[in-house]
Amino acid sequence: MDLWREGTLKFLLIPGGLLLLAAGVIFSGVLLSVPASAVDLYYYAVFAMGGLLAWRFHSGRVLFALFTLLLAGRALQFFSGPKLPHLGPGRTAFEVISFLLPLNLLVLAFLRERGLGISVAGPRLVAIFVQSVVVAALCRPGPATATHPLAGAVAHSQWSGWTPIPRLSLLVFGVAAVALLIRALLTRKPVEIGFFWSSTAVFLAFHFGGAGRVPTGYMATAGLFLLVAMVETSYSMAYHDELTTLPARRAFNEAVAALEGHYALAIVDVDHFKQFNDTYGHDTGDQVLRMVAGQLARVTGGGKAFRCGGEEFAIVFPEKSAKDVQEHLELLRESVAGSAFRMRVQERRLTPREEPDRRQPKGRKRRSSSVQKSPLQQGVQGLSVTVSIGVAEPGVRNREVDQVIAAADRALYRAKAKGRNRVEVASSSRMRLLRKPKQSIA
C-alpha cells in the first residue's frame, strides 16, 4: 500500500490543518477574545449549514455525524453546565460521551454511503436513541461518586494526567485517529480526511472540558471539517474525473479559457476503444482508460492532461509551440504502446463453446474453421493499447481557442486515417498543401 504519495502532505494539511490551527489561535484568546455569544452563533451556523448540505447531497454518513456531534455537545452542556464538575452526573456524562462519540465517528466513517432512505436512516436513529437512553440512565441524579466503569485504569496514570479525558476514552480516540488517517490516505477522498480532522477537533473539545466557550468552539470546528469536506467533494465531482482521477471537462474548459499568449493543445484518443468494450466488456474498457490516463498524467514538457469524455483526452502545454511538444507527445505515444495491458480473467464469450449446435443435423460436427477471431481477440492475456494524437497551436487562421481545438481534432482524424498510433501536427502550411490537389482536380 503506497500511503505516502505525491501531494499527500498538501492533502492532509490543506484545508484541515490550517482550519484547526486557526481555531486554536482564535479560541486560545492570544490575539483576541471571542465572546460566548459569537461562539454559539458559529456553533449553530455550522450545524445548520452542514445539515442542509448533507441533506442536499444525500450524504447520510455526514448528516448523522453532524447530528451525533450536535447531540453530544448539547448533552454535555445540559449535564455539565458551563464548567466540567469533578463528580456527579456532569462528570459521568463527560466520561460516557467521550467514549461513545469517537466510536460513532469511526463507525460512520467506515460505513458505505447509502443515502438517506428509511431503511438506512432507521437503524442509525435507533442506535443513537439507545445511546441517548444509556447516557441519560447513567447520568440520573443520585449520590456523587468518583467511581465509574469508564474511569478504570487501562494504562499507567502518568500517561493520562495531562488531560481530563478518561484513559479508556483516550485509547478509543487514539485507535479512531489512526484508523481514520489510514482510511483517508488509502481513499484520498475529502470526506474521509474530514472525519479524521473532525475526530481531532472533538478530542480537543473534550481535552478543554467538554462544555464551555472553548470546547463549544472546537465542537463546532469538528462540524466545520465535515461541512468543508462536502464542499470539496462537490468541487471534486465537478472538476475531476472519478474513473481516471484526471481533471474533467469543466476543468479543461476553464484551463483553456485562461490561456494567453502562445500555447499548444493536443487531443488524444484511444485507438479501437469501442472494439475493446464490445469484445472484452466495459470493465476492461475502464481498465484501459485508467492505464492510458496514468501515462498521460506523467506527460513531459510541462503539459497537463484532462479527460474530455469517453476515450478522448486533452493535453495543454502553456507557453509551448506544437513543434516544441511534438517530441514529448511521441514519447507519450510510445510509453502507452509499450505498456502491455494484461487481463487477469478471460471473458467467457471469447472462448468458443465446444457443445454441438442443436440447429445442425445429428452426426455433423461444427467446423472449427468457421470460428474467426478478431485482431483484439488474439493474445487475450497481453493486449496492445495505442493512442492517436493531434496537436495544434494558435496561428493566423486559428486565433481562438475553439479554432485551435478544432484544428487539433482535424489532426487527430488525420492520424486515425493514416493508420493510428501516431502524432499529427496541424499547421497552416499543411492546410494549404492539402487544398492544392483539390484545386488542380477541379
VOGU-3710 file (C-alpha; in Angstrom, 3 decimals, decimal comma):
1> mdlwregtlk> 0,000/0,000/0,000  1,507/3,314/-1,099  0,125/5,600/1,606  2,600/8,399/1,064  2,344/9,718/-2,475  2,975/12,991/-4,224  0,774/15,683/-2,739  -0,031/13,702/0,417  1,181/16,450/2,751  -0,981/19,001/0,952
11> fllipgglll> -3,951/16,637/1,057  -3,552/16,191/4,826  -2,912/19,772/5,866  -4,975/21,848/3,431  -7,513/22,906/4,462  -7,863/20,696/7,583  -4,594/21,583/9,304  -4,977/25,271/8,532  -8,540/25,347/9,878  -7,531/23,631/13,110
21> laagvifsgv> -4,572/25,978/13,526  -6,854/28,987/13,018  -9,337/27,600/15,543  -6,555/27,088/18,080  -5,330/30,651/17,679  -8,836/32,130/17,922  -10,066/30,111/20,890  -6,822/30,458/22,830  -7,519/34,163/23,269  -3,942/35,139/22,417
31> llsvpasavd> -4,871/37,532/19,612  -8,460/38,377/20,545  -11,137/37,377/22,985  -14,156/35,806/21,304  -17,381/36,246/23,323  -19,515/33,228/24,143  -22,394/34,606/22,053  -20,191/34,653/18,940  -19,090/31,078/19,624  -22,730/29,978/19,979
41> lyyyavfamg> -23,604/31,691/16,678  -20,682/29,931/14,998  -21,775/26,624/16,542  -25,371/26,731/15,343  -24,489/28,194/11,936  -22,050/25,363/11,211  -24,505/22,611/12,120  -27,414/24,262/10,310  -25,440/24,757/7,086  -23,779/21,365/7,364
51> gllawrfhsg> -27,099/19,616/7,864  -28,647/21,364/4,853  -25,668/20,485/2,617  -25,602/16,871/3,793  -29,336/16,546/3,108  -28,976/18,220/-0,294  -26,069/15,973/-1,303  -27,763/12,844/0,146  -24,752/12,213/2,383  -26,165/10,048/5,156
61> rvlfalftll> -22,811/9,480/6,837  -22,071/13,185/7,198  -25,626/14,064/8,229  -25,633/11,527/11,065  -22,109/12,508/12,092  -23,248/16,125/12,408  -26,363/15,072/14,280  -24,279/12,973/16,682  -21,856/15,854/17,298  -24,717/18,268/17,927
71> lagralqffs> -26,494/15,858/20,287  -23,282/15,118/22,210  -22,484/18,798/22,601  -25,956/19,632/23,879  -25,901/16,682/26,304  -22,575/17,811/27,756  -23,916/21,330/28,152  -27,087/20,048/29,810  -25,411/17,758/32,352  -22,177/19,664/32,994
81> gpklphlgpg> -23,166/23,280/32,706  -20,543/25,898/31,829  -17,727/24,018/33,606  -16,757/20,355/33,957  -17,519/19,147/37,515  -15,295/16,689/39,353  -18,200/14,468/40,448  -21,856/13,855/39,741  -23,930/13,485/36,554  -21,866/16,098/34,695
91> rtafevisfl> -18,661/14,113/35,162  -20,408/10,872/34,269  -21,799/12,392/31,068  -18,321/13,621/30,155  -16,797/10,170/30,635  -19,517/8,246/28,798  -19,827/10,648/25,840  -16,050/10,915/25,448  -16,070/7,145/24,997  -19,098/6,888/22,687
101> lplnllvlaf> -18,544/9,881/20,374  -15,212/8,811/18,771  -16,654/5,312/18,339  -19,647/6,761/16,480  -17,435/8,827/14,206  -15,268/5,784/13,494  -18,250/3,592/12,611  -19,883/6,252/10,426  -16,615/6,860/8,567  -16,307/3,170/7,664
111> lrerglgisv> -19,938/2,704/6,642  -20,731/2,600/2,943  -22,581/5,667/1,717  -26,176/4,599/1,063  -28,044/7,893/1,065  -30,911/8,882/3,337  -33,535/6,202/2,751  -35,745/4,936/5,564  -34,026/1,549/5,548  -30,692/3,313/6,135
121> agprlvaifv> -31,748/6,091/8,485  -33,957/3,893/10,683  -31,262/1,668/12,220  -28,937/4,636/12,741  -31,640/6,626/14,536  -32,368/3,624/16,733  -28,656/3,304/17,601  -28,450/6,999/18,522  -31,639/6,733/20,588  -30,321/3,722/22,513
131> qsvvvaalcr> -27,078/5,537/23,277  -29,009/8,596/24,429  -31,068/6,440/26,799  -27,881/4,867/28,196  -26,317/8,282/28,816  -29,484/9,576/30,452  -29,742/6,483/32,678  -26,122/6,694/33,802  -26,417/10,407/34,495  -29,589/10,251/36,540
141> pgpatathpl> -29,471/12,257/39,779  -28,008/10,382/42,696  -25,203/10,392/45,224  -21,999/11,798/43,797  -19,248/9,246/43,423  -15,857/9,283/41,776  -16,019/5,635/40,770  -17,165/4,916/37,223  -16,544/1,940/34,896  -15,032/4,108/32,125
151> agavahsqws> -12,592/5,685/34,567  -10,910/2,333/35,190  -7,203/2,194/34,503  -6,114/0,743/31,177  -2,727/2,457/31,328  -0,451/3,970/33,934  -1,910/7,151/35,445  1,057/9,321/34,487  0,249/8,762/30,813  -3,117/10,494/31,083
161> gwtpiprlsl> -2,592/13,009/33,844  -2,227/15,817/31,286  -5,886/15,626/30,210  -9,275/15,182/31,909  -10,274/12,571/29,301  -10,579/9,077/30,868  -7,852/6,621/29,942  -10,242/4,251/28,173  -11,607/7,134/26,099  -8,039/8,174/25,278
171> lvfgvaaval> -7,435/4,696/23,891  -10,580/4,936/21,747  -9,533/8,368/20,452  -6,104/7,004/19,547  -7,462/3,965/17,701  -10,008/6,109/15,866  -7,372/8,659/14,815  -5,035/6,000/13,402  -7,841/4,137/11,593  -9,328/7,330/10,125
181> liralltrkp> -5,938/8,594/8,990  -5,101/5,317/7,234  -8,523/5,266/5,572  -8,080/8,857/4,397  -4,669/8,080/2,898  -5,999/4,984/1,142  -9,126/6,554/-0,323  -7,800/10,101/-0,869  -11,334/11,467/-0,522  -12,248/14,781/1,147
191> veigffwsst> -14,971/13,263/3,353  -12,582/10,688/4,793  -9,955/13,268/5,721  -12,833/15,369/7,078  -13,713/12,575/9,512  -10,088/12,442/10,677  -9,871/16,174/11,393  -13,346/16,137/12,947  -12,263/13,479/15,455  -9,170/15,565/16,223
201> avflafhfgg> -11,313/18,639/16,970  -13,628/16,516/19,139  -10,613/15,344/21,126  -9,592/18,966/21,752  -13,150/19,793/22,809  -13,015/17,096/25,498  -9,447/17,988/26,421  -10,597/21,518/27,289  -13,500/20,297/29,399  -16,289/19,315/27,012
211> agrvptgyma> -18,536/22,251/27,960  -17,990/25,994/27,852  -16,866/28,555/25,310  -13,631/26,896/24,098  -14,955/23,280/23,935  -18,078/24,522/22,125  -15,859/26,258/19,588  -13,869/23,083/18,954  -17,066/21,026/18,672  -18,334/23,491/16,064
221> taglfllvam> -14,988/23,199/14,263  -15,460/19,424/14,183  -18,698/20,023/12,289  -16,965/22,589/10,068  -14,473/19,969/8,873  -17,342/17,796/7,633  -19,049/20,789/6,008  -15,867/21,759/4,162  -15,371/18,117/3,124  -18,763/18,120/1,394
231> vetsysmayh> -17,914/21,327/-0,451  -14,593/19,826/-1,554  -16,383/16,656/-2,667  -18,793/18,699/-4,761  -15,865/20,529/-6,346  -14,026/17,264/-6,972  -17,061/15,702/-8,657  -17,398/18,715/-10,943  -13,733/19,191/-11,803  -12,186/15,720/-11,552
241> delttlparr> -12,980/12,501/-13,352  -13,646/9,759/-10,814  -12,577/6,885/-13,086  -9,192/8,218/-14,213  -8,567/10,816/-11,426  -7,619/13,325/-14,142  -9,184/16,807/-14,260  -12,532/16,604/-16,054  -14,163/18,549/-18,891  -15,153/21,538/-16,768
251> afneavaale> -11,587/21,930/-15,543  -10,382/21,723/-19,162  -12,827/24,423/-20,277  -11,632/26,755/-17,531  -7,972/25,987/-18,246  -8,222/26,793/-21,966  -10,324/29,896/-21,262  -7,471/31,245/-19,135  -4,803/30,614/-21,791  -2,980/33,677/-23,025
261> ghyalaivdv> -0,134/34,136/-25,466  1,351/31,077/-27,094  0,426/27,505/-26,254  -0,001/24,056/-27,769  -3,033/21,838/-27,358  -3,153/18,101/-28,060  -6,185/15,854/-28,425  -5,549/12,184/-27,554  -7,863/9,327/-28,483  -7,586/5,614/-27,592
271> dhfkqfndty> -7,430/3,507/-30,751  -10,146/0,858/-31,270  -11,681/1,651/-27,883  -15,214/0,684/-28,954  -13,885/-2,683/-30,037  -12,279/-3,120/-26,606  -15,636/-2,527/-24,965  -17,565/-4,755/-27,367  -15,059/-7,594/-27,152  -13,961/-7,623/-23,532
281> ghdtgdqvlr> -16,674/-5,648/-21,736  -16,881/-2,225/-20,129  -14,866/-3,260/-17,073  -11,873/-3,939/-19,285  -12,538/-0,689/-21,134  -12,393/1,160/-17,827  -9,066/-0,503/-17,024  -7,724/0,629/-20,391  -8,797/4,219/-19,699  -7,150/4,164/-16,286
291> mvagqlarvt> -3,918/2,827/-17,746  -3,845/5,463/-20,508  -4,726/8,213/-18,026  -1,835/7,130/-15,815  0,563/7,597/-18,740  -0,974/10,952/-19,684  -0,617/12,218/-16,118  3,157/11,734/-16,463  3,489/13,574/-19,771  6,670/15,638/-20,019
301> gggkafrcgg> 7,162/19,097/-21,459  5,051/20,932/-18,878  1,762/19,585/-20,191  -1,365/18,992/-18,116  -3,749/16,205/-19,095  -7,565/16,278/-18,914  -10,289/13,757/-19,653  -12,789/15,382/-22,005  -15,186/12,453/-22,224  -15,308/8,816/-23,301
311> eefaivfpek> -11,930/7,744/-24,646  -10,860/11,280/-25,554  -8,277/13,226/-23,577  -6,630/16,616/-23,982  -3,216/17,951/-23,007  -2,491/21,653/-22,610  1,081/22,964/-22,963  1,263/26,639/-21,882  3,998/28,768/-23,471  4,950/25,988/-25,905
321> sakdvqehle> 4,638/25,561/-29,658  3,431/22,463/-31,476  6,986/21,824/-32,621  8,269/22,070/-29,041  5,852/19,445/-27,724  5,961/17,007/-30,636  8,882/15,084/-29,141  7,137/14,845/-25,764  3,968/13,569/-27,410  5,951/10,945/-29,311
331> llresvagsa> 7,416/9,762/-26,006  3,904/9,614/-24,579  2,610/7,612/-27,545  5,498/5,168/-27,236  5,006/4,762/-23,488  1,327/3,893/-23,984  2,116/1,439/-26,782  4,882/-0,107/-24,688  2,624/-0,674/-21,694  1,269/-4,169/-22,255
341> frmrvqerrl> -2,252/-4,376/-20,900  -2,735/-7,762/-19,257  -6,119/-9,253/-18,460  -6,366/-11,476/-15,424  -9,605/-13,182/-16,360  -10,588/-14,271/-19,846  -14,138/-13,429/-20,800  -16,425/-16,419/-21,293  -17,711/-15,117/-24,603  -14,157/-15,081/-26,017
351> tpreepdrrq> -13,830/-18,861/-25,724  -15,965/-20,812/-28,221  -18,076/-23,413/-26,559  -17,429/-26,979/-27,679  -21,066/-28,017/-27,482  -22,663/-29,226/-30,742  -25,016/-26,800/-32,434  -28,545/-28,119/-31,963  -29,569/-26,484/-35,230  -27,173/-28,749/-37,118
361> pkgrkrrsss> -28,293/-32,256/-38,136  -27,171/-35,003/-35,792  -23,878/-36,565/-36,693  -22,486/-33,416/-38,250  -19,795/-31,567/-36,322  -19,391/-27,813/-36,379  -16,297/-26,878/-38,312  -13,706/-25,141/-36,137  -12,568/-23,071/-39,089  -15,866/-21,225/-39,037
371> vqksplqqgv> -14,871/-19,528/-35,770  -12,850/-16,448/-36,645  -11,067/-14,272/-34,155  -10,762/-10,528/-34,449  -7,307/-8,991/-34,011  -8,174/-7,931/-30,465  -9,171/-11,468/-29,511  -5,750/-12,849/-30,298  -3,429/-12,794/-27,318  -6,043/-12,059/-24,729
381> qglsvtvsig> -3,518/-12,079/-21,884  -1,369/-9,340/-23,484  -3,452/-6,679/-25,211  -1,747/-3,837/-27,012  -3,215/-0,388/-26,402  -2,276/2,553/-28,609  -3,347/6,170/-28,926  -3,560/8,657/-31,771  -2,688/12,281/-31,119  -3,422/15,535/-32,918
391> vaepgvrnre> -1,712/18,751/-31,810  -2,273/22,370/-32,818  -1,285/25,869/-31,785  -2,719/29,372/-32,304  -1,903/30,945/-35,646  -3,161/33,314/-38,278  -6,116/31,080/-39,101  -6,613/29,677/-35,605  -6,701/32,621/-33,228  -9,433/31,490/-30,833
401> vdqviaaadr> -9,216/28,514/-28,504  -12,175/26,790/-30,174  -10,401/27,048/-33,511  -7,232/25,545/-32,049  -9,242/22,653/-30,589  -10,911/22,103/-33,972  -7,511/22,097/-35,694  -6,182/19,552/-33,190  -9,280/17,417/-33,832  -8,628/17,501/-37,581
411> alyrakakgr> -5,037/16,478/-36,970  -6,296/13,617/-34,799  -8,614/12,385/-37,559  -5,678/12,539/-39,956  -3,641/10,376/-37,564  -6,512/7,866/-37,471  -6,748/7,822/-41,268  -3,004/7,171/-41,603  -3,112/4,009/-39,531  -3,446/5,188/-35,920
421> nrvevasssr> -0,757/5,072/-33,227  0,850/8,274/-34,486  1,167/12,001/-33,766  -0,031/14,538/-36,337  0,631/18,279/-36,175  -1,853/20,790/-37,571  -0,321/23,801/-39,337  -1,448/26,456/-41,791  1,164/25,364/-44,314  -0,085/21,802/-44,179
431> mrllrkpkqs> -3,649/23,011/-44,679  -2,611/24,894/-47,827  -0,850/21,819/-49,174  -3,977/19,777/-48,652  -6,059/22,264/-50,636  -3,824/22,395/-53,727  -4,727/18,921/-55,125  -8,421/19,752/-54,817  -7,944/22,916/-56,905  -5,956/21,077/-59,632
441> ia> -8,562/18,369/-59,899  -11,279/20,926/-60,322
//
